[in-house]
Amino acid sequence: MDHSNSAPPTHSISFPEKIVAFELSSYEWSQNLLCVALADKLMLGIVRFPEETESECFEWNQIKEVHHETRCHSLAFAPQTSLAVLPKVVIICTAGADFNLRVFNSDLENDNTVQILQGHRNYINQVSWDPEEEYLASCGDDHMCIMWKCKENYAKGPTFFFGSAVVSAKWHPDEPGRVLIAEKSGIVHLYNVDNKLAILSVEANKNPLNYADWSLNNSALVVALAGGELVFWDLKKPSRPIEYKRIHEDCGHIVKFSPHSETIVASVGRPRNSLKVIHVKNQVPQVEAKLTLYGGLCWHYQLPYVVAGQDRKLCFWKISC
């Protein structure tokens, strides 16, 4: 494989097996908490960057290993996860290959529980927590997005049904009670969860649509990766996309807005699992890297790093925002 045009990562962490999914916490009180899913376990640890340490070194300290019965397709930290309280609170939801959700609750010492949530009939593509901590959303190939009631021991709440596989469900801290749900067929819906009403729908006119994201900096901005194109909408003018950007030759895996900018996105697509970080108004990617085997993508909550799983390595690229 030709890596001549591939930007080397700024930092990396090696694992004993292929990374199948991972998440870096997107909350202030746990922003250095990292969970990496391998074939049958979750590796939990703390990552610190040179900008944060007196020694100006990159550090990774594994603090816990949790057995996971089946392959993990997606995982997410709950908003109440915090390392700043005693006892510590770490809550993670995972989506397993057995179509079940698992909610792991740990104080990182002796108190560890797992609760299994059953309700999906096919692979679950994403799990995500409502910032208000009312709901846990899960969506999958069974054309469903299920809302689990966090404060009622994860009882099954409102369920939304669609005409194709549901690839992502996103919440926004500035839009309480609303969820952005994307279908593989190319349609992205905005719903009010409590009354199950569709507020609006937009269409990519391309498929398969593999992921949609909602800008944290501007709740009117949405991006989707459909075919090999990035499709942008302004929800204040939802009649048609405000921009199309051909970025991958073939279908994509995922796209995510930088939490630090409404004009910078990272995406991974085929062929050759290319990571690209691009400014919406530029044609040339700021970062372009080939990933041997794709294992997830996310941004750091506060620092300008984009993170991608690449076979047995977790790679961190520093981005100039």
C-alpha positions in Angstrom: 0.0 0.0 0.0 1.3 3.5 -0.9 1.6 5.6 2.2 3.6 8.4 0.5 0.8 10.9 0.7 -0.3 9.8 4.2 0.2 12.3 7.0 1.8 10.6 10.0 -0.1 10.9 13.2 1.2 13.3 15.9 0.7 10.6 18.6 -0.4 7.0 18.7 -1.3 4.2 21.2 -0.7 0.5 20.3 -3.1 -2.3 21.3 -2.7 -6.1 21.3 -5.6 -6.6 18.9 -7.5 -4.8 16.2 -9.6 -1.8 17.4 -13.3 -2.4 16.5 -14.7 0.8 18.1 -13.6 3.5 20.5 -14.8 6.8 22.1 -13.0 9.7 23.7 -15.3 11.3 26.3 -16.9 14.5 25.0 -17.7 15.9 28.4 -15.7 18.4 30.5 -15.3 16.3 33.6 -14.1 13.2 31.8 -12.5 14.6 28.6 -9.3 12.5 29.1 -11.2 9.3 29.4 -10.8 6.9 26.5 -12.6 3.6 25.9 -11.3 1.2 23.2 -13.3 -1.9 22.2 -11.3 -4.9 21.1 -12.7 -8.3 20.0 -14.1 -9.3 23.4 -13.1 -6.5 25.9 -13.2 -2.8 26.6 -9.9 -1.1 27.5 -10.5 2.0 29.7 -7.8 4.5 30.3 -6.6 8.1 30.6 -4.9 9.9 27.8 -3.0 13.2 28.4 -1.5 15.4 25.8 1.7 17.5 25.8 -0.4 20.6 26.1 -1.7 19.3 29.5 1.3 17.8 31.2 4.2 19.4 32.9 6.6 17.0 31.2 5.0 18.0 27.8 4.7 14.3 26.9 1.9 12.3 25.5 0.8 9.8 28.1 -1.6 6.8 28.1 -2.5 5.0 31.3 -4.8 2.0 31.2 -7.0 1.9 34.3 -9.5 -0.9 33.7 -10.3 -3.8 31.4 -13.9 -5.0 31.1 -15.0 -8.3 29.5 -17.5 -7.8 26.6 -19.3 -10.9 25.5 -19.7 -10.0 21.8 -18.1 -7.7 19.2 -18.9 -4.0 20.0 -20.3 -2.0 17.1 -20.6 1.4 18.8 -20.1 2.8 22.3 -20.7 6.1 24.1 -20.0 7.7 27.5 -23.0 9.0 29.5 -23.0 12.7 30.3 -22.8 12.1 34.0 -19.5 10.3 33.6 -17.0 12.2 35.8 -13.5 11.7 37.2 -13.8 14.8 39.3 -16.1 13.3 41.9 -15.6 10.6 44.6 -16.5 7.9 44.0 -15.8 8.3 40.3 -18.7 7.7 37.9 -18.1 6.0 34.6 -21.2 4.9 32.5 -20.7 3.5 29.1 -23.3 2.1 26.7 -22.2 -0.4 24.0 -24.0 -1.9 21.0 -23.1 -5.6 20.6 -23.2 -7.9 17.6 -25.9 -9.9 19.4 -28.3 -6.9 18.8 -28.3 -6.0 22.6 -27.2 -2.9 24.4 -25.1 -3.1 27.5 -24.9 -0.3 30.0 -21.7 -0.6 32.1 -21.5 1.4 35.4 -18.3 1.6 37.3 -16.5 3.6 40.0 -13.2 2.3 38.6 -12.7 0.4 41.9 -14.9 -2.4 43.1 -18.4 -1.3 42.2 -19.1 -2.6 38.6 -22.5 -3.5 37.1 -23.8 -4.2 33.6 -27.4 -4.0 32.4 -28.5 -5.6 29.2 -31.2 -3.8 27.1 -33.1 -5.9 24.5 -35.3 -4.5 21.8 -33.4 -4.4 18.5 -33.9 -7.2 15.9 -30.7 -6.5 13.8 -27.3 -4.8 14.1 -27.2 -1.6 16.1 -25.3 1.2 14.2 -25.0 3.8 16.9 -25.8 4.6 20.5 -25.9 8.2 21.9 -26.9 9.9 25.1 -29.3 12.9 25.3 -27.2 15.8 27.0 -30.2 16.3 29.3 -29.8 12.7 30.5 -33.5 11.9 29.7 -32.9 9.4 26.9 -30.4 6.9 25.5 -30.9 6.5 21.7 -30.0 3.4 19.7 -30.5 3.0 16.0 -30.0 0.1 13.7 -30.4 -2.0 10.6 -33.9 -3.0 11.8 -35.1 0.5 10.6 -35.7 1.5 14.2 -34.5 4.2 16.6 -35.3 3.4 20.2 -35.3 5.9 23.0 -34.5 4.3 26.4 -35.6 6.3 29.5 -32.5 6.8 31.6 -34.4 7.8 34.7 -36.7 4.8 34.6 -34.0 2.1 34.7 -33.7 2.3 30.8 -37.3 1.3 30.2 -38.2 1.4 26.5 -39.6 4.8 25.6 -40.6 6.4 22.3 -39.6 4.3 19.2 -39.3 5.7 15.7 -39.8 3.5 12.6 -38.2 4.2 9.2 -38.2 2.9 5.6 -34.5 2.0 5.6 -31.6 1.2 8.1 -31.0 4.0 10.6 -27.3 4.9 10.6 -27.0 7.7 13.2 -28.9 9.5 15.9 -27.4 12.8 17.2 -28.4 15.1 20.0 -27.5 18.8 20.5 -26.9 20.6 23.8 -28.6 23.7 22.5 -31.7 21.8 21.2 -33.2 20.0 24.2 -35.6 17.2 23.4 -34.7 17.1 19.7 -32.8 14.3 17.9 -31.3 14.2 14.4 -31.9 10.8 12.9 -30.3 9.7 9.6 -31.5 7.0 7.2 -29.3 5.0 4.9 -31.7 5.9 2.0 -30.4 9.5 2.2 -33.0 11.2 4.4 -32.2 13.1 7.6 -35.0 13.8 10.1 -35.2 16.2 13.0 -37.7 14.9 15.7 -39.2 16.2 18.9 -38.8 13.1 21.1 -41.4 13.8 23.7 -44.3 14.1 21.3 -42.8 12.0 18.5 -43.3 14.7 16.0 -41.1 15.2 12.9 -40.0 18.8 12.8 -38.4 18.6 9.4 -36.7 16.3 7.0 -33.9 16.9 4.4 -32.7 14.7 1.6 -29.2 14.1 0.3 -30.3 12.9 -3.2 -27.4 10.4 -2.8 -27.2 7.0 -1.1 -26.1 5.1 0.7 -26.0 7.7 3.4 -23.6 6.4 6.1 -23.6 9.0 8.8 -24.9 12.5 9.7 -23.6 15.0 12.2 -24.8 18.1 13.9 -22.4 21.1 14.4 -21.9 21.9 18.1 -21.0 25.5 17.1 -24.1 26.1 15.1 -27.3 24.0 15.6 -28.5 25.0 12.2 -25.7 23.2 10.4 -25.8 19.5 9.5 -23.5 17.4 7.4 -23.9 13.9 6.0 -21.6 11.5 4.2 -23.7 10.1 1.3 -22.0 8.1 -1.5 -18.5 9.7 -1.5 -19.9 13.3 -1.0 -20.2 15.6 2.0 -23.7 17.2 2.0 -24.3 20.3 4.1 -27.6 21.8 5.2 -28.7 24.9 7.0 -31.8 23.8 8.9 -33.1 27.4 8.8 -33.3 27.0 5.0 -33.9 23.3 4.7 -35.4 23.1 1.2 -32.1 22.0 -0.3 -28.4 21.5 0.7 -26.2 24.6 0.9 -23.2 22.7 -0.3 -22.0 19.4 -1.9 -18.4 18.4 -1.6 -17.0 15.3 -3.4 -14.4 14.0 -1.0 -14.1 10.2 -1.4 -14.1 8.2 -4.6 -16.4 5.6 -3.1 -18.8 5.3 -0.2 -17.9 6.8 3.2 -17.9 5.4 6.7 -18.4 8.5 8.9 -18.2 12.3 9.1 -17.9 14.5 12.1 -17.8 18.3 12.6 -14.9 19.6 14.7 -16.3 20.7 18.1 -14.1 23.8 17.7 -15.2 25.0 14.3 -18.4 24.9 12.2 -16.3 24.9 9.0 -14.0 21.9 9.7 -15.0 18.3 9.3 -13.2 15.0 9.4 -14.4 12.0 7.4 -13.3 8.5 6.6 -14.2 6.9 3.3 -13.2 4.4 0.6 -11.2 3.4 -1.2 -8.3 2.5 1.1 -10.0 3.9 4.2 -8.8 7.5 3.8 -9.1 10.0 6.7 -9.6 13.5 5.5 -9.8 16.7 7.5 -11.1 19.5 5.4 -12.2 23.1 5.7 -15.6 23.5 4.0 -14.4 26.3 1.8 -11.2 24.6 0.7 -10.6 21.9 -1.8 -7.4 20.5 -0.4 -7.6 18.5 2.8 -5.7 19.9 5.8 -4.9 16.3 6.8 -5.1 13.2 4.6 -4.1 9.7 5.9 -4.5 6.1 4.9 -6.0 3.9 7.6 -5.0 0.2 7.2 -8.2 -1.0 8.9 -10.8 1.5 10.1 -11.8 1.4 13.7 -13.7 4.6 14.5 -13.3 8.4 14.4 -13.8 11.2 17.0 -12.5 14.6 18.0 -11.1 15.7 21.4 -13.6 17.7 23.5 -11.2 20.6 24.0 -7.9 20.2 22.2 -7.4 20.4 18.4 -6.9 16.6 17.8 -8.8 14.2 15.6 -8.5 10.6 16.5 -9.0 7.5 14.3 -8.7 3.8 14.9 -6.3 2.1 12.5 -5.9 -1.7 12.9 -4.2 -2.1 16.2 -3.3 1.6 16.7 -5.2 4.6 17.9 -3.8 7.6 16.0 -4.0 11.3 17.0 -3.5 14.1 14.5 -3.1 17.6 15.7 -5.2 20.0 13.6 -4.6 23.7 13.1 -8.1 25.2 13.5 
